Amino acid sequence: MKKLLALTTALTAVGFAAQADVTVMSWGGDYTLSQVEAYHKPFTAATGTAVISVDSDNPAPAVKAMVEAGNVTVDVADVEYADAVRLCDEGMLEPIDASVLLPAPDGTPASEDFLPGALTECAVSTIVFSTVFAYDTTKFPEGPTTIADFFDLEKFPGKRGMRKGAKANLEMALMADGVPAAQVYATLETPEGQDRAFAMLDKIKAETIWWEAGAQPPQLLADGEVAMTTAYNGRIFGAAVGEGKPFATVWDGQVYEYDLFVIPKGAPNAEAALEFVKFATSTQALADQAKWISYGPARLSSGPLVGMYKDGKTEMAPFMPTAEANLGNALSSSYEFWVDRDAELNERFQAWLVQ
Amino acid sequence: MAEVADTMLKTSDGRPLKEALATAQARAKRRAFLLVMPLLAFVLLTFLIPIGYMLKRSFEHDGFSGSAPALVAWFEANDDFDPADPPEAAYAALVDDLARMQAERTTGLAGARINYSVPGTISMFKAGARAAKNLQPPFKEALVALDENWSRPALWRAMESASNIYTTEFYLVAADRKLTDDGWARGGDKERIYLYLFVKTFVISGVITVLCLLLAFPIAHLLATLPMAKSSLLMILVLLPFWTSLLVRTTSWMVLLQEQGVVNNLLVAMGLVSDDGRLTMMYNLTGTIVAMTHVLLPFMILPLYSVMRVIPPSYARAARSLGATSWTTFRRVYLPQTMPGIAAGSLLVFILAVGYYITPALVGGADGQLISNLIAFHMSKSNWSLAAAIAAMLLLSILLLYWLYDRLVGIDRLKLG
């Protein structure tokens, strides 16, 4: 009996220890790697709490499924802006009070230190990432320079790669069709604007391979399956600068937005999760992440701390979506638009895809 | 009759044999039932309950009805209202509900529910709920001033429909209908997709079944007639891919079929196609059909083999000796005897193909998508009810097919091995 008691106590202890871990769900590949290096490892070193990393093509649907099923196994998830807002509205996330977030080193409160719009009721932004297009420089020595070139099969023949979904594709299509960035969403609100975007996509549909996971586009480029592809800018940076692949990024027509940390409602370790989010969104952690991937930190105070890439010789600043030179013709993704139109336009996109 | 009773057999302790037998049999049955209990419980817990729960979502959704009690009550009392011009009382109930949604944080749930039928309404609900507390009557004017879409007939139709927890809306959408200001109507050409994909899925599954049959028949025949040593080697070749993970097999097809892949490289090396004219065999329908045929082939070979193995070769010999040509022998003697295997294999392959997901998702590109990919899409785009409705339709059509099969061929003729 004593033995049994000891055993159960030991098991419970193990159980508790295991429960104190924080499970973080993110997008995999270079991006998860950058988070592990900049957030997870330092967090574990500072607090002793282990961080378990789980990957997904997009964590938002997984969070929704878990909360609906009442079986939440992740404590923190990394989601896009529109998804963060929608999940929050549907009561699926724990609210995060901005006042508990760590202030900047000079004492500026978090609410003033984060970029405009980077803090929402339930989510804290970590980085600014961008959907850009990239090409294989061995195929196009005099490469494409504008977003219109991406849709020009005559001038730049070859297969294209695009994310299988409406978001960012429709915006890029409109910008390629000559719509100024400032009017993209106003145009996309109207049926005529939507037709215009789809008509643009029609031009390259037959030559397009559709990707789903962020790690796919660099792979498709490397395999020679596509000559040009849209991609998350950090993934192309990782392949080009980190692995020396002959890829070049075209910033014209980029669509940038925040990525945010959220805590699902009913997270098994909500308290530890909040500690993790506080730690990961501190000025230093955000600046450190930029050492591993070319995504811009969402805090003003992190900017000056961003230095070299992990190779120790590449200056990160020019590769950030928010670098002055890259913002010439850039669009800030509108979450208001996508919260409303996501279902409708994705359905139309799917219908268009199979027709 | 009395005589019969007297002659009735009895056990040694005097009970009628019949009764004793019945007791013994009942006990045996109970024991047998206990043996299958774990399986029954397993099937119930892991299969029937989750599927039932999922299917329930296809006609039940309380996102709106649960968060708008005032409107629900109003719709109940006024079921003959005119959606084109709802009275002030309806708007008052709406404003009341919007304020409640804001307080209870259910705006997103209610908005998402209405958004399924009338796109673009989530933000209306959010803006409306934020403002609701400060709105002054007349509420119609107040709401329309916020957003003119508040008076749209389609929106009122959607709210009325959503005020009932049970709905057929998701089935209507899955049948390519769309809610307009005048009620449900056929969707535009650019939006119709589901019925088309249903038909396409069934046609492609049929093609794959036929391909499997054509490929499997000779292999199964060889397996059944070769000497033991050779046939077991061949059998291993059939079973090896069967034992390999589906994902591995599909990705190996990707390695083979892609533009810079093995097959294309071979063709280019042999000079059959030029380097610029490499064939596109993946990310399209071809990829889906090739990979799925390969993946499903064992499901055709094994039932065929099990039937062919027990067909006595003497029948064919007898036919030949009686003067039949080899073709007649095959057509009139051998083929009919393999029918149970063909039927079983075809049914198995077809039903598996209809619900296939991973292979088309990986190698199908745009035009190689099947209906199951759309179900997955709606699961991930958080419209579970629509996904459930499409899944229910798929399930129903397969049951229908099964029933037809039973009527035409007879399920008892099925032989799985």
Interface residues (C-beta under 8 A of the other chain):
Chain A: N58 P61 K64 A65 E68 R86 C88 D89 E90 G91 K159 F198 K205 T208 I209 W210 D223 G224 E225 E336 V339 D340 R341 D342 A343 E344 N346 E347 R348 Q350 A351 W352 L353 V354 Q355
Chain B: R105 T106 T107 G108 L109 G111 A112 N115 Y116 P119 G120 T121 I122 S123 K126 K190 E191 R192 I193 Y196 L197 K200 Q258 E259 Q260 Y283 G365 A366 D367 Q369 L374 F377 M379 S380 K381 S382 N383 W384
